[in-house]
Amino acid sequence: LVRWGLIAANVTSMICCLIVIFVGIWTLISKSFLSGLLTDRLFLSCAYLQVAAGLLCLVNCIFGCYSAYKEVKSLLVVYTAISVLLLTVLVIGGVLAYIFRHQVQENLKAQLVLDLRKYDPKMTSMVTWSWDKTQKELQCCGMMTIQVEQSWQMWRYNTAINPGPGLEHIKVPSSCCKEGVACMMNNQTMVEKIWPGDCYHKGMEFLQGHSQVMGGVTLAVAVIMVFG
């Protein structure tokens, strides 16, 4: 009875480990575009930690099933020790995700302003790619500061797009244009055809929401493993 109970617990843990791996990979593949605009790598570090811990957890669960089926005490001791270690790693990963959630607000705005000035559509760089991807994915254009009345006007401070002072018309990157629409005509920005969102607020909401998912899933799996 104990043998099959341990096997059932390991199968449950295996499913939980797969969920952790899935969330980590999902973050790395489709949700990491904003990381190019951040000096703080905690967001991606949490995702890598999730994937690594999830894979090790998966292997350990298979090892646990084998140990329980064979009823070898020494193997069960090794399995328990590894499980405690992995549980600690999962808890650390969950806590780091929540720390990032509270920390991002302090760093994001300053970094976005700095990276906006570095944007250059003629150059292939991580900053340019990240700004374009962010504006398309979050449907935003520029960011609000005390210097501007609308978020898209912040692009006046980018010298690659708007060289020289005293510009009559502010140009914006093509990634600001709504999907399938040209928002520049005769070197003028057609305001009604650009994304209205503020990339700072949308980016912060996105990162905080997603890090909450990462932290919540990781900690929930850790709790399930403890009771499993």
N, C-alpha and C positions, 0 to 999 in steps of 0.2 A: 504493500500500500504506500509506504514511504517512497519507494522507488518511483512509482508512477506519479505520485504527488510532485516530486522534484522534476520529473520530466515535463509534466504539465506546466509547472512554474517557469521552466526554461523556455518552453514554447511561447508562453505569454510574453516573457522578456524579449524573445526573438522578434516578435511582432512590434514591440515597443522600440527595439533597436532599429528596425527597418523604417519606422516613422521618423526617428531622429536623423537617420541617413538621408531620407527623402527631403526633409525640411532643410538640411544643410546643403544638399546638392541643388535644390530649388533656389536657394539664396545665391549660391555661387554662379549658377547659370543665368538666371533671369532677373535677379534683383540687385546685382552688384554695380550697376552703372553709376550710381552716386558715389561709390567709393573712390573713384578717380578724382573727385573734388574734395576729398577729405585727407588731411594729414594723419588723422587718427585711424589706424588700421584695425581697431578693436572689432568693428562690425564684421569684416571678413575673417578675422582671427577666430571669432566665435563660430562662424560657419565651418571653417576648416576643422576646428576642435570637435564640432558636432559630428562631422563625417568620420573623422578618425576614431572618435570614441564609439560611434555607432558600429563601425566595422569591427573593432576589437570586441565590442559587446556581443556582436553576432557570432564571432568565432568562439568566444567564451561560452555562449549558450549551447552551441553545438558540442563543445567539450564537456559542458555540464551534463547534457543529455547522455553522452557516452559514459561519463563517470557514474551517473546515477544508475544507468542500465546495468553496468558491470559491477556496481556496488563495491568499488575499490576505494578504501578510506583515504589513502594518500592522495589520490586524484581529486577526491571531493574536497580535501583540505586546500589543495592548490587552486581548485575552482573557486572556493569561498574567498581566498585571499585576493585573487584577481578580480572577483566581483566587487569586493569592498573598494579596491583601487579604482575600478571603472566608475563606480558609484560616486566616488569623490570627484573624479574628473567631470562627470556629468553635472554635478552640483556646481562646480566651479564655472563650467560653461554657461549654465543658467544664470548664475549670479553676475557674470561678466556681461551677459546680454542686457540685464537690467541696469547695470552700471552705465553701459553705453547709452541706454535710453535716456538717462538723466544728464549725461555728460554732453551729448550731441548738441544741445541747445546753445551751450556756451561757445562751441568751436565752429559751428556750421556757418554762421553769418559772415564772420571775418574771413573764413576760407573761401566762401563763394565770391566775395568782393575781390579778393586777391586773384582768384582763378579767372574771374570775368575779364580782368585786365590782361591776362595772359592768353586769352582766346585768340586764335588766328586761323581762319578758314583755309588759308593757303598752306598751312603747315599740318603735318600729321603728328598729333600729340595726344597724350592721354587726356589732357585738360579739354582740348577741343572736342574730342570724341565724347567725353563725359557730359559736357555742356549740351551738345547736340542731342545726345541720347536722353538726357534728363528732361529737356524741354519737350521732346516728342512724347516720351513715356508719361510724364506728369501733366502734359498740356499746359505749360507755363511759358513765360517769356521774361527773362531778367528777374529782378528782385526789387522790392520796395526798400528805400532808405529815406532818411530825412532830406536827401539831396534831390529827390524826384517826386513827382505827383502820381505817376503810374509806373508799374514795375518794368515795363519794356523800355522806358526812357533811360534806365540805368546803362543801356548799351552805348550811350553817348560817351562814356568814360573808357570805351575800348578803342584804342588808336588804330587797330588793324582794320576795323570796319568803318570807324568814323575818325579819320586822321585830321588833326588840326583843330584849333579852337574856333568858336563862333560859327558853328554849323547851323544852317537854316533848317535842315531836315535831318532827323536821326534815323540812321539805317539800323536794321536788326539782322541777325543771322537767319538763314533760310529755315532753320529748325524751329523758329518762332511762328512760322506760317502754319495755319490750320491745314490739316491733311488734304492733299490734292488741290491746294489753292496757292496762287502766287500773291504774296502780300507786299511786294515792292513794285511800284509803278513810277516811271520817270524819276528814279532815285528818291521816291517818297514812300514812307511806310503807310500802308493802308491799315489803320488801327483796327477796323472792324474785322479784318482777316487774319489777325494774329491771336495766339492763345492769350486769354486774359489773366491767367493765374500768376501768382507770385511764387517763384521757384524756391525761395527760402522757406515759406510756410508749408508749401506742398511737400518739399523735400524733408522737412523736419517731421511732419505728420507721417510721411511714408516710413522714415527710418525708425521713429519711435514705435509706430504700430508694428512694423516687422520684427524689431528687436524684442517686442513684447511677446510675439508669437514664438520666436526662437527660445526665449527664456522660459515661457510657460510650458512649451512642449518638453523641453529638456528637464525641467524640474518635475513635471508631472510623470515623466518616464522614470525618473530617479525614485520618486515616491512609490510607484507601482512595483519597481524592482525590489524595494525594501520589503514591501508586504508580500511580494511574490516569493 
